[in-house]
Amino acid sequence: MTEGSSPTAGPARLNTSVAHNARVWNYWIGGKDNYEVDQRVGDHIAGMFPVIRAVARADREFLARAVRCLTAERGIRQFLDVGTGLPTVDNTHEIAQRMAPESRIVYVDNDPIVLVHARSLLTSSPEGVTDYVDADVRDPDTIVERAAETLDLQRPVAVMMLGILNFVLDTDEARDIVRRLMAAVPSGSHLVLTHPTFDADVGGEGNVAAMEFWNAHATPPITARSRADVAAFLEGLQPVEPGLVPCSRWRPEPASAAVVPQYGAVAVKP
């Protein structure tokens, strides 16, 4: 499971009769923007795979650490957040603009409930800019074209893809999306991603049955991948230490954070 919302083609319509990932994820991290059907499915999956709530929290905490690193250590002032999900506390722009008020952030999603919340909650500091693009992750050309209205693509950009590539079921297509997005930004840009895994050494075996249940009872369909498949998304980029690790172990706070079956990485374009 993951925070980003569906990359389904065509105009998105709000459907409250079927559990939806963005709302279930919101439920797992303690949010209120969900419905009974989301809570029911979320509770069932958490019963099958209890670590999923820890995964949701770890993914959110990884986002904060990665944005702080990029802003404070890497001098990044532009963020393209693809698969925004429902706004909660400490969104990308809030973290970045607290440290660098001039930061410019473009959020991308195509879920109608996310759009409604984004317009009201994703507001910018006076010195910076926050924008929202209603677009599909499967259409990177449109994302780049629309993002260029707000971001200067001649300057480094952090491309945030937390929990979104797992909705692109074809691995070759997912790799192509990453390549096209990173090709559109200059040297010094960064890719930030998280992705669920079924790898047993990080406790991912339970993801298999949990995702089978999800795909039968909720939307959109999802997949987990091996470490090798996730690492392939970083081809041509230079991982920032500690590299591709469970997202809870990427510069953890505290250092003893438990392992979760969700990989995370930050990598720079040479």
MARNULUM-119624 format. One record per residue (C-alpha): residue number from 1; residue in one letter; chain; z, y, x. Coordinates in pm, whole numbers. Example, Ala and Ser with C-alpha at 12.3 -4.5 7.8 and 13.67 -1.06 7.14 Angstrom:
MARNULUM-119624
<1 a A <780 -450 1230>>;
<2 s A <714 -106 1367>>;
***
This chain:
MARNULUM-119624
<1 m A <0 0 0>>;
<2 t A <-42 356 118>>;
<3 e A <-18 719 31>>;
<4 g A <-381 825 4>>;
<5 s A <-566 797 -323>>;
<6 s A <-882 623 -431>>;
<7 p A <-1224 675 -275>>;
<8 t A <-1401 560 -589>>;
<9 a A <-1743 708 -647>>;
<10 g A <-1825 959 -920>>;
<11 p A <-1602 1206 -1104>>;
<12 a A <-1239 1096 -1114>>;
<13 r A <-1054 1077 -1446>>;
<14 l A <-682 1058 -1501>>;
<15 n A <-584 713 -1632>>;
<16 t A <-216 665 -1710>>;
<17 s A <-256 315 -1856>>;
<18 v A <-310 148 -1518>>;
<19 a A <-88 183 -1213>>;
<20 h A <-244 405 -950>>;
<21 n A <-168 404 -581>>;
<22 a A <-93 775 -538>>;
<23 r A <165 760 -818>>;
<24 v A <319 427 -711>>;
<25 w A <353 558 -357>>;
<26 n A <515 870 -496>>;
<27 y A <761 645 -683>>;
<28 w A <846 448 -368>>;
<29 i A <936 761 -173>>;
<30 g A <1154 893 -455>>;
<31 g A <910 1132 -621>>;
<32 k A <888 1208 -993>>;
<33 d A <510 1229 -1037>>;
<34 n A <462 879 -1176>>;
<35 y A <459 690 -1503>>;
<36 e A <630 381 -1641>>;
<37 v A <333 162 -1551>>;
<38 d A <352 285 -1191>>;
<39 q A <724 213 -1177>>;
<40 r A <678 -134 -1325>>;
<41 v A <408 -235 -1079>>;
<42 g A <591 -66 -792>>;
<43 d A <912 -256 -870>>;
<44 h A <725 -586 -894>>;
<45 i A <556 -537 -556>>;
<46 a A <884 -426 -400>>;
<47 g A <1037 -748 -532>>;
<48 m A <761 -949 -366>>;
<49 f A <757 -743 -46>>;
<50 p A <1087 -555 -12>>;
<51 v A <987 -375 308>>;
<52 i A <726 -172 119>>;
<53 r A <973 109 42>>;
<54 a A <1058 131 412>>;
<55 v A <685 140 489>>;
<56 a A <640 433 251>>;
<57 r A <922 627 413>>;
<58 a A <809 540 766>>;
<59 d A <455 655 693>>;
<60 r A <582 989 566>>;
<61 e A <812 1034 865>>;
<62 f A <525 950 1101>>;
<63 l A <321 1229 941>>;
<64 a A <593 1481 1022>>;
<65 r A <630 1366 1382>>;
<66 a A <256 1361 1442>>;
<67 v A <203 1711 1301>>;
<68 r A <492 1848 1505>>;
<69 c A <348 1687 1819>>;
<70 l A <0 1823 1754>>;
<71 t A <127 2172 1678>>;
<72 a A <391 2211 1947>>;
<73 e A <252 1999 2232>>;
<74 r A <-121 1997 2174>>;
<75 g A <-180 2348 2042>>;
<76 i A <-362 2231 1728>>;
<77 r A <-395 2499 1462>>;
<78 q A <-645 2330 1227>>;
<79 f A <-588 2020 1016>>;
<80 l A <-826 1822 796>>;
<81 d A <-603 1596 584>>;
<82 v A <-822 1330 418>>;
<83 g A <-655 1131 140>>;
<84 t A <-381 1382 73>>;
<85 g A <-196 1197 -200>>;
<86 l A <59 1365 -421>>;
<87 p A <236 1660 -257>>;
<88 t A <601 1596 -170>>;
<89 v A <848 1761 66>>;
<90 d A <714 1858 408>>;
<91 n A <341 1835 357>>;
<92 t A <106 1886 653>>;
<93 h A <70 2261 603>>;
<94 e A <445 2317 565>>;
<95 i A <524 2138 891>>;
<96 a A <242 2303 1086>>;
<97 q A <292 2654 949>>;
<98 r A <666 2644 1012>>;
<99 m A <584 2613 1380>>;
<100 a A <257 2808 1386>>;
<101 p A <218 3026 1073>>;
<102 e A <-150 3092 1151>>;
<103 s A <-241 2725 1106>>;
<104 r A <-530 2641 873>>;
<105 i A <-520 2324 665>>;
<106 v A <-780 2164 440>>;
<107 y A <-665 1884 211>>;
<108 v A <-916 1631 76>>;
<109 d A <-868 1400 -221>>;
<110 n A <-1054 1301 -536>>;
<111 d A <-772 1206 -770>>;
<112 p A <-734 1440 -1070>>;
<113 i A <-352 1429 -1069>>;
<114 v A <-352 1515 -699>>;
<115 l A <-588 1804 -767>>;
<116 v A <-358 1950 -1032>>;
<117 h A <-55 1935 -804>>;
<118 a A <-243 2055 -499>>;
<119 r A <-354 2373 -669>>;
<120 s A <2 2463 -762>>;
<121 l A <202 2335 -464>>;
<122 l A <-17 2343 -156>>;
<123 t A <22 2713 -87>>;
<124 s A <-16 2878 252>>;
<125 s A <183 3110 471>>;
<126 p A <47 3467 467>>;
<127 e A <-84 3429 823>>;
<128 g A <-259 3096 767>>;
<129 v A <-486 2929 513>>;
<130 t A <-450 2622 294>>;
<131 d A <-747 2490 98>>;
<132 y A <-824 2185 -112>>;
<133 v A <-1153 1993 -125>>;
<134 d A <-1224 1759 -415>>;
<135 a A <-1428 1495 -232>>;
<136 d A <-1457 1123 -165>>;
<137 v A <-1366 967 170>>;
<138 r A <-1690 770 146>>;
<139 d A <-1882 1098 168>>;
<140 p A <-1786 1238 509>>;
<141 d A <-2086 1473 518>>;
<142 t A <-1962 1656 209>>;
<143 i A <-1608 1665 349>>;
<144 v A <-1733 1825 670>>;
<145 e A <-1956 2073 487>>;
<146 r A <-1677 2186 256>>;
<147 a A <-1412 2190 528>>;
<148 a A <-1632 2417 740>>;
<149 e A <-1584 2689 480>>;
<150 t A <-1220 2713 591>>;
<151 l A <-1201 2557 936>>;
<152 d A <-1383 2662 1252>>;
<153 l A <-1544 2336 1359>>;
<154 q A <-1615 2480 1703>>;
<155 r A <-1241 2466 1770>>;
<156 p A <-1021 2153 1781>>;
<157 v A <-923 1995 1451>>;
<158 a A <-668 1725 1371>>;
<159 v A <-836 1479 1134>>;
<160 m A <-553 1317 936>>;
<161 m A <-635 979 779>>;
<162 l A <-299 839 677>>;
<163 g A <-330 538 450>>;
<164 i A <-685 604 334>>;
<165 l A <-910 369 533>>;
<166 n A <-741 70 368>>;
<167 f A <-921 168 47>>;
<168 v A <-1257 129 220>>;
<169 l A <-1279 -249 197>>;
<170 d A <-1578 -290 426>>;
<171 t A <-1458 -251 784>>;
<172 d A <-1797 -144 919>>;
<173 e A <-1817 130 656>>;
<174 a A <-1465 245 741>>;
<175 r A <-1556 267 1111>>;
<176 d A <-1867 464 1027>>;
<177 i A <-1664 713 823>>;
<178 v A <-1430 772 1117>>;
<179 r A <-1721 809 1360>>;
<180 r A <-1897 1063 1140>>;
<181 l A <-1587 1273 1086>>;
<182 m A <-1496 1274 1455>>;
<183 a A <-1855 1351 1553>>;
<184 a A <-1830 1672 1349>>;
<185 v A <-1534 1811 1547>>;
<186 p A <-1528 1920 1912>>;
<187 s A <-1360 1789 2224>>;
<188 g A <-984 1833 2202>>;
<189 s A <-977 1730 1837>>;
<190 h A <-744 1450 1732>>;
<191 l A <-752 1157 1492>>;
<192 v A <-424 1067 1321>>;
<193 l A <-418 747 1117>>;
<194 t A <-194 487 958>>;
<195 h A <-306 153 818>>;
<196 p A <-128 -151 667>>;
<197 t A <-153 -486 842>>;
<198 f A <-105 -854 769>>;
<199 d A <-9 -924 1134>>;
<200 a A <289 -1160 1138>>;
<201 d A <446 -1018 1453>>;
<202 v A <522 -692 1270>>;
<203 g A <621 -856 941>>;
<204 g A <290 -818 765>>;
<205 e A <253 -1167 613>>;
<206 g A <391 -1047 280>>;
<207 n A <118 -786 250>>;
<208 v A <-132 -1058 161>>;
<209 a A <32 -1168 -166>>;
<210 a A <147 -813 -249>>;
<211 m A <-207 -680 -216>>;
<212 e A <-348 -966 -421>>;
<213 f A <-108 -870 -701>>;
<214 w A <-198 -504 -659>>;
<215 n A <-570 -567 -676>>;
<216 a A <-524 -769 -995>>;
<217 h A <-297 -522 -1175>>;
<218 a A <-359 -174 -1037>>;
<219 t A <-616 58 -887>>;
<220 p A <-785 118 -646>>;
<221 p A <-831 -209 -454>>;
<222 i A <-680 -221 -109>>;
<223 t A <-694 -425 210>>;
<224 a A <-485 -481 521>>;
<225 r A <-633 -523 868>>;
<226 s A <-539 -672 1203>>;
<227 r A <-431 -463 1498>>;
<228 a A <-770 -525 1660>>;
<229 d A <-955 -396 1354>>;
<230 v A <-736 -85 1336>>;
<231 a A <-777 -27 1709>>;
<232 a A <-1155 -24 1659>>;
<233 f A <-1117 300 1460>>;
<234 l A <-1002 462 1785>>;
<235 e A <-1309 366 1987>>;
<236 g A <-1430 654 2202>>;
<237 l A <-1095 833 2170>>;
<238 q A <-797 847 2403>>;
<239 p A <-471 732 2239>>;
<240 v A <-171 960 2279>>;
<241 e A <140 775 2400>>;
<242 p A <273 535 2281>>;
<243 g A <-71 437 2148>>;
<244 l A <-131 214 1845>>;
<245 v A <208 86 1729>>;
<246 p A <394 33 1401>>;
<247 c A <413 387 1266>>;
<248 s A <794 373 1263>>;
<249 r A <782 321 1642>>;
<250 w A <552 614 1721>>;
<251 r A <795 852 1895>>;
<252 p A <1068 736 1658>>;
<253 e A <1370 936 1551>>;
<254 p A <1605 758 1609>>;
<255 a A <1463 545 1888>>;
<256 s A <1599 230 1725>>;
<257 a A <1379 257 1414>>;
<258 a A <1290 -80 1261>>;
<259 v A <936 -217 1285>>;
<260 v A <722 -191 970>>;
<261 p A <385 -358 898>>;
<262 q A <195 -30 906>>;
<263 y A <19 77 1224>>;
<264 g A <7 438 1332>>;
<265 a A <-174 624 1608>>;
<266 v A <-273 965 1735>>;
<267 a A <-581 985 1958>>;
<268 v A <-771 1273 2120>>;
<269 k A <-1146 1319 2144>>;
<270 p A <-1238 1365 2513>>;
***
